[in-house]
Amino acid sequence: MPTARQRHMITETEELSRALDAAATIWPSEKDKRAELLRHIIDEGVVAITSVADKKAQRRLSAISNVAGSMNGVWPANWREQLRDEWPE
């Protein structure tokens, strides 16, 4: 089938073979369609990876929220003026 999208070829390793066999138990109507099972595995993998990425982003945002405002007083109140005074015009 013609496509402008990139195609990928992969070898069915032992690990992939086991994954496909396991997928065949989940989608028995497609047990003889290894390529279709692989698409299911990829779809499920996308869901899992997206979930992990979302949780990681949420942890980062939470960490940022936890430290937000904790650096008050580190810089002097007039730090901008002091910085500008150091640079001749």
CYANA upper distance limits for C-alpha pairs under 8 A (distance plus 0.5 A):
 12 GLU  CA     16 LEU  CA      6.00
 12 GLU  CA     17 SER  CA      6.36
 13 THR  CA     17 SER  CA      6.44
 14 GLU  CA     18 ARG  CA      6.69
 15 GLU  CA     19 ALA  CA      6.79
 16 LEU  CA     20 LEU  CA      6.57
 17 SER  CA     21 ASP  CA      6.63
 18 ARG  CA     22 ALA  CA      6.62
 19 ALA  CA     23 ALA  CA      6.55
 19 ALA  CA     41 ILE  CA      8.36
 20 LEU  CA     24 ALA  CA      6.64
 20 LEU  CA     34 ARG  CA      7.25
 20 LEU  CA     37 LEU  CA      6.68
 20 LEU  CA     38 LEU  CA      7.12
 20 LEU  CA     41 ILE  CA      8.30
 21 ASP  CA     25 THR  CA      7.32
 21 ASP  CA     31 LYS  CA      8.31
 22 ALA  CA     26 ILE  CA      7.36
 23 ALA  CA     27 TRP  CA      6.58
 23 ALA  CA     28 PRO  CA      8.49
 23 ALA  CA     31 LYS  CA      8.35
 23 ALA  CA     37 LEU  CA      6.63
 23 ALA  CA     40 HIS  CA      8.19
 23 ALA  CA     41 ILE  CA      7.50
 24 ALA  CA     28 PRO  CA      5.51
 24 ALA  CA     29 SER  CA      8.38
 24 ALA  CA     30 GLU  CA      7.10
 24 ALA  CA     31 LYS  CA      5.03
 24 ALA  CA     37 LEU  CA      7.30
 25 THR  CA     31 LYS  CA      8.00
 27 TRP  CA     31 LYS  CA      7.13
 27 TRP  CA     37 LEU  CA      8.01
 30 GLU  CA     34 ARG  CA      8.10
 30 GLU  CA     36 GLU  CA      7.39
 30 GLU  CA     37 LEU  CA      7.20
 31 LYS  CA     37 LEU  CA      7.78
 33 LYS  CA     37 LEU  CA      6.82
 34 ARG  CA     38 LEU  CA      6.63
 35 ALA  CA     39 ARG  CA      6.87
 36 GLU  CA     40 HIS  CA      6.90
 37 LEU  CA     41 ILE  CA      6.73
 38 LEU  CA     42 ILE  CA      6.66
 39 ARG  CA     43 ASP  CA      6.59
 40 HIS  CA     44 GLU  CA      6.63
 41 ILE  CA     45 GLY  CA      6.49
 42 ILE  CA     46 VAL  CA      6.62
 43 ASP  CA     47 VAL  CA      7.03
 44 GLU  CA     48 ALA  CA      6.80
 45 GLY  CA     49 ILE  CA      6.45
 46 VAL  CA     50 THR  CA      6.37
 47 VAL  CA     51 SER  CA      6.65
 48 ALA  CA     52 VAL  CA      6.81
 49 ILE  CA     53 ALA  CA      6.56
 50 THR  CA     54 ASP  CA      6.49
 51 SER  CA     55 LYS  CA      6.67
 52 VAL  CA     56 LYS  CA      6.63
 53 ALA  CA     57 ALA  CA      6.65
 54 ASP  CA     58 GLN  CA      6.59
 55 LYS  CA     59 ARG  CA      6.66
 56 LYS  CA     60 ARG  CA      6.81
 57 ALA  CA     61 LEU  CA      6.69
 58 GLN  CA     62 SER  CA      6.53
 59 ARG  CA     63 ALA  CA      6.59
 60 ARG  CA     64 ILE  CA      6.70
 61 LEU  CA     65 SER  CA      6.63
 62 SER  CA     66 ASN  CA      6.61
 63 ALA  CA     67 VAL  CA      7.00
 64 ILE  CA     68 ALA  CA      6.43
 67 VAL  CA     71 MET  CA      8.32
 73 GLY  CA     77 ALA  CA      8.11
 75 TRP  CA     79 TRP  CA      6.82
 78 ASN  CA     82 GLN  CA      6.84
 79 TRP  CA     83 LEU  CA      6.56
 80 ARG  CA     84 ARG  CA      6.60
 81 GLU  CA     85 ASP  CA      6.54
 82 GLN  CA     86 GLU  CA      7.04
 83 LEU  CA     87 TRP  CA      7.53
 84 ARG  CA     88 PRO  CA      8.42
